[in-house]
């Protein structure tokens, strides 16, 4: 099912939640961009997404919100992007 399909059903669409908060609960250190876990701890990222699906989320967002030079510059990591 696509997002367009979900929207035509005239019912609420359930998205995932606060991924960053979930990563912090699992040990993400303050100041470390969550996107680094895509490489360093992919199983933890997958686990969080799986938990949201099991909780009823219909839309799962990627862990890439801050994966750009501007956001990574704050962490001194713009050369990685």
TORSE-722298 format. One record per residue (C-alpha): residue number from 1; residue in three letters; x, y, z. Coordinates in nm, 3 decimals, m for minus. Layout:
BEGIN
   pos   code         x         y         z
   NUM    ALA         X         Y         Z
...
END
This chain:
BEGIN
   pos   code         x         y         z
     1    UNK     0.000     0.000     0.000
     2    UNK     0.130     0.346    m0.087
     3    UNK     0.096     0.669     0.110
     4    UNK    m0.148     0.789    m0.156
     5    UNK    m0.362     0.480    m0.089
     6    UNK    m0.356     0.549     0.284
     7    UNK    m0.460     0.911     0.233
     8    UNK    m0.759     0.822     0.016
     9    UNK    m0.901     0.602     0.294
    10    UNK    m1.001     0.914     0.496
    11    UNK    m0.864     0.759     0.815
    12    UNK    m0.573     0.863     1.033
    13    UNK    m0.232     0.756     0.903
    14    UNK     0.006     0.639     1.176
    15    UNK     0.369     0.742     1.139
    16    UNK     0.661     0.620     1.346
    17    UNK     0.773     0.822     1.645
    18    UNK     1.080     0.987     1.793
    19    UNK     1.363     0.775     1.656
    20    UNK     1.635     0.988     1.813
    21    UNK     1.483     0.942     2.157
    22    UNK     1.469     0.567     2.103
    23    UNK     1.836     0.560     1.999
    24    UNK     1.927     0.758     2.312
    25    UNK     1.748     0.499     2.524
    26    UNK     1.971     0.241     2.356
    27    UNK     2.293     0.432     2.421
    28    UNK     2.331     0.703     2.157
    29    UNK     2.567     0.953     2.317
    30    UNK     2.472     1.322     2.335
    31    UNK     2.600     1.515     2.036
    32    UNK     2.639     1.207     1.815
    33    UNK     2.423     1.236     1.503
    34    UNK     2.169     0.950     1.497
    35    UNK     2.251     0.894     1.130
    36    UNK     2.585     0.744     1.232
    37    UNK     2.400     0.445     1.369
    38    UNK     2.299     0.357     1.013
    39    UNK     2.663     0.245     0.973
    40    UNK     2.775     0.179     1.330
    41    UNK     2.466     0.005     1.472
    42    UNK     2.231    m0.086     1.187
    43    UNK     2.067    m0.361     1.392
    44    UNK     1.960    m0.103     1.653
    45    UNK     1.809     0.117     1.381
    46    UNK     1.624    m0.183     1.237
    47    UNK     1.503    m0.280     1.585
    48    UNK     1.352     0.064     1.646
    49    UNK     1.176     0.058     1.309
    50    UNK     1.047    m0.293     1.374
    51    UNK     0.906    m0.188     1.712
    52    UNK     0.717     0.098     1.548
    53    UNK     0.571    m0.139     1.287
    54    UNK     0.464    m0.381     1.560
    55    UNK     0.302    m0.088     1.743
    56    UNK     0.090    m0.014     1.434
    57    UNK     0.287     0.245     1.238
    58    UNK     0.191     0.251     0.874
    59    UNK     0.471     0.485     0.765
    60    UNK     0.834     0.444     0.870
    61    UNK     1.074     0.730     0.805
    62    UNK     1.440     0.678     0.728
    63    UNK     1.708     0.768     0.982
    64    UNK     1.849     1.041     0.758
    65    UNK     1.690     1.364     0.882
    66    UNK     2.023     1.526     0.971
    67    UNK     2.237     1.344     0.718
    68    UNK     2.356     1.655     0.537
    69    UNK     2.662     1.881     0.552
    70    UNK     2.483     2.161     0.735
    71    UNK     2.364     1.942     1.023
    72    UNK     2.683     1.732     1.038
    73    UNK     2.895     2.049     1.056
    74    UNK     2.756     2.108     1.407
    75    UNK     2.914     1.777     1.512
    76    UNK     3.236     1.858     1.326
    77    UNK     3.163     1.585     1.073
    78    UNK     3.083     1.775     0.753
    79    UNK     3.367     1.599     0.569
    80    UNK     3.187     1.266     0.615
    81    UNK     2.876     1.376     0.424
END
